[in-house]
Amino acid sequence: MNRRIWLSMLVLLLVPACAHYEKDFKPEPVAQEFLPKFQLSSDVAVVGVFQDAPTEVQFMADAMNMHKWYTDDNELVSIAVMVTKDILMQNKVAVNENAPKVLKISFANSEQDMGMWSVGINFRFQVQAGDEITKEFQGSQNVVSGYQAHWAVEAAVSDAMIKVFQDPDILNYLKN
């Protein structure tokens, strides 16, 4: 091989991967066409289960693994709590930390699906309703560019929390 090819390969190997950290999320309210509709007669407490030492979560990488996008599990729980409160308030349910009905939300894991033209971001959350019900819900969002990473994180978390309020066991717990 000629010198240019060797030099190009050396530069590619020595260039460090770029890490992008996403934080300070402020998700938009859930749009009416996606908002689960329900009626509850009692207040609901929404509790985020946060870690003392947040764990870094890689949620996306480019095809060559040169660029990686990260957030942490506490940021994801914080988004989930904000979205859950938004869904409740849009359904005219009071959110009260002393309410008898409690939803506890914790982060479970993250996966990515590398496609031909996009990357699928998948977040899984564990939701505990009272003492009896514990379920996991996955939210997903496809992105084609790292410029969409911040929005995609919020959208994937929102997708998971919308599914919480479509679950018949969770809704029965909140209604009864």
Secondary structure, 3 states (H helix, E strand, C coil): CCHHHHHHHHHHHHCCCEEEECCCCCCCCCCCCCCCCCCCCCCEEEEECCCCCCCEEEEEECCCCCEEEEEEHHHHHHHHHHHHHHHHHHCCCCECCCCCEEEEEEEEEEEEEECCCCEEEEEEEEEEECCCEEEEEEEEEEECCHHHHHHHHHHHHHHHHHHHCCCHHHHHHHHC
